[in-house]
Amino acid sequence: MQDSKFHRKGFTLLELLIVIAIIAILSIALVFMLNPAETLRKARDAQRISDLKTVKTALGVMLTATTTPSLDNTFGSTAAAVCLSKGDGTGSGALGAKVAYSAYPAPTAGVTATPGSDAVTSATFAAAGYTASSAANLGLVNGNGWIHVNLKALIGGTPISSFPTDPVNSVTATVVATDLVYRYACQNGASVASGKPAFVFEIDTVLESTAYGAGGTDDKAAKDGGDNSSMYEAGNSLNLLPTSGAF
């Protein structure tokens, strides 16, 4: 009986080249569809939105848990470290209040916009910003962090262990509206003139992804209920920080 013989045939060079070309085309298409850079930007934006909600909740707890609240750690003071109204309960407007920034150092110039419609009429923002005394202190919740609020004074304990900072957290010496950094403004005063709200705050951030950013397919800034179409806004007032411009 004659044994059957099986012959194996390998790939030809042409077939290998065709397979390699197909794999390359599929890889390029996959990268285009997934867009890893945009995926990372969206992940950072999701973190920003979550961070602002965390801060809003923590400050809300502080405002309801104490009879002597201060949104810039200046209760009883005639000065205003950050807020648009003084900490002495008079509701007087602060000339040269500051926008607080989550990055260190804070910008030394560049704020050219006026406060929003909830701000005390006489209040103005200084051109320079405010932040913590060092990068290591940015997250402190004892009144020395980038948000100048002492959460550790609360009887029930601090609701968060640190104030969050932007995932990129970079601000230029002369601030521009596109800097990837958190911005905070506040207004104290037990009695605020002209029907303006007391003990209110706002935190804003720029969203960098194509999807979530201004004009994107899922524009978060357009849906937050605030007055600035270029930034995502959170807080118990969305009308303290400027509506546009450099800040």
HUMO-V888283 format. One record per run of one state. SS is the DSSP state (@ for helix, = for strand, . for the rest). FROM is the first residue (numbers start at 0). TO is the last residue. If there is no record, write none. Layout:
ss=(SS:SS)
from=(FROM:FROM)
to=(TO:TO)
This chain:
ss=(.:@:.:@:.:=:.:=:.:=:.:=:.:=:.:=:.:=:.:@:.:=:.:=:@:.:=:.:=:.:@:.:=:.:@:.:=:.)
from=(0:12:34:35:65:84:85:92:93:94:97:99:101:108:109:123:125:129:130:134:137:141:142:149:150:153:173:174:182:187:192:195:199:205:220:223:231:235)
to=(11:33:34:64:83:84:91:92:93:96:98:100:107:108:122:124:128:129:133:136:140:141:148:149:152:172:173:181:186:191:194:198:204:219:222:230:234:246)
